[in-house]
């Protein structure tokens, strides 16, 4: 099974903001105060929109504990911390977590705990955006099952994933996953280090995804389509009945 952890650990050490939003203005050598403000504003707007959509579909969320899965440098975490009494921010990359913790400290969000694994806690709200799409479904479906299993009674959340990517990218994924060294050769041809990290994007099988929600005892969903450069996905909102 392809493992993306090592790539995200490299992004976390070398280009953490670009690793979250892949726009050149967020690269480490270009980052400035204006870019940082724009970066965190995207998180504020996304969290605001997600909570409004959840509220419209299922009513007011419980405001106790929230899990931000794949928190990166805290783009969404800062704003989740304004809406929940406690946030647990999880990321596989130590570099990302260090930056997220520094951002929480600088902005006075003292209700956030940071860790590399999900743990055994239950949560009132699960939030994961632009994360699972970068994890191979062979691993990501298991993570989604774990996330849904951590939702408390009458809790809910929003999980985003992709279910269709361009065929050319599907073929590239198959080659690079089967022979990871090909990515290193591709890097050299492009004038980069052999070890330059890969930001892979994967499509998830919707029948398996929806089956996990049924398995978790969730009776219905609200969803909306996303489409970024022909990467077609879903934001899935849900609530576990009391």
Secondary structure, DSSP 4 states (H G I P E B T S, - for coil): ----HHHHHHHHHH-HHHHHS--GGGSTTT--HHHHHHHHHHHHHHHHHHHHHHHHHH-SPP-SEEEEET-TTTTTHHHHTTTSSEEEEE-S-HHHHHHHHHHHHHTT--SEEEESS--S--EEEEEE-SSGGGS-HHHHHHHHHHHHHTEEEEEEEEEEEEEE--HHHHHHHHHHHH-THHHHHHHHHTTS-TTPPP----PPPHHHHHHHHHHTT---EEEEEEEETTEEEEEEEEE---
